Amino acid sequence: MRLTTKGRFAVTAMIDLASRQGGGPVTLNGISERQNISLSYLEQLFGRLRRYNLVKSVRGPGGGYRLARDMDEITVTDVVLAVDEPLDATRCGGRANCNNAAQCMTHDLWANLNKRMFDYLDSVTLGSLVGQRTYPAAAVAVAGQVLPAKALRVENRLS
């Protein structure tokens, strides 16, 4: 099992979006620049995230994207599944037919890994990931304005 670029980029972009919720809609261009993810790739990912009601778009000047739900209600599993990322370590896709139409010797091992992985990712919310991050003072300036520390959960690191 491996999480592909699609899943990693989707989670990264959603953490970026969630961490900037206090400053209004977030542009994909901004996420693209901060996270070094192609803008066209982000557009594809956010189309899927919007269809799964994880984000909503805000049109017009100052528009961009916002979370559709509270960041503590969106799990990593929600994000990964929204972008069609498989969470399966079995060769058979969970059908138990990987060894000439029969279950292989290690099927239960990989199926249990799938369950634990799913349970773990389903227990991790965007809010908990944003809370783990610290932001240097330079990262808090958005459009020339410093956002409130509460909005970004900023930790000032003064030497």
C-alpha positions, -999 to +999 in steps of 0.1 A: +000+000+000+013+034-008-004+067-008+002+084-041+010+120-049-027+127-054-036+118-018-006+135-003-011+167-023-049+167-014-041+164+023-014+190+021-036+215+003-065+209+027-042+216+057-030+248+040-066+258+034-077+249+070-048+269+085-058+300+067-096+299+074-095+331+096-084+352+067-113+346+043-113+326+011-080+310+001-068+310-035-055+280-052-027+301-066-017+309-030-017+272-021+002+264-053+029+288-044+032+279-007+031+241-012+048+239-046+019+220-062+009+227-098-021+250-101-038+228-127-034+198-105-049+217-075-078+226-097-085+190-105-082+180-068-105+208-056-131+199-082-133+165-065-131+179-030-160+203-038-181+174-051-176+156-018-187+188+000-153+192+018-147+227+003-169+254-012-158+280-037-163+317-033-166+336-065-157+372-074-129+395-062-113+382-031-127+348-039-112+314-034-120+283-014-132+277+022-138+245+041-174+234+037-174+220+073-154+228+104-118+216+103-124+193+133-151+175+113-130+167+082-108+136+085-078+126+064-099+097+052-125+121+039-099+139+019-081+108+006-114+091-005-127+123-021-098+123-045-103+086-054-072+075-036-073+037-028-066+027+008-059-009+001-028-030+008-042-062-007-034-073-042-069-083-048-087-051-038-102-069-008-120-095-030-099-124-015-092-138-050-056-130-054-042-165-057-058-181-088-093-170-077-085-181-041-075-162-010-037-158-007-018-167+025-013-131+035-047-117+026-058-114+063-025-096+072-031-070+045-068-067+051-061-060+088-035-034+079-061-018+057-086-016+086-060-002+110-048+023+084-084+034+077-092+037+114-061+057+121-066+082+092-103+084+101-092+095+136-070+124+124-088+156+116-076+186+097-080+206+129-056+183+148-031+186+120-034+224+119-029+224+157+004+205+153+018+231+129+037+262+139+040+292+116+069+316+116+058+352+117+065+358+080+039+331+071+011+349+088+011+380+066-017+376+040-023+404+016-003+427+037-023+421+069-013+400+098-040+375+107-050+370+143-029+343+161-061+325+171-070+320+134-037+304+125-027+290+159+006+308+155+035+301+178+060+329+178+095+316+180+117+345+191+153+337+197 
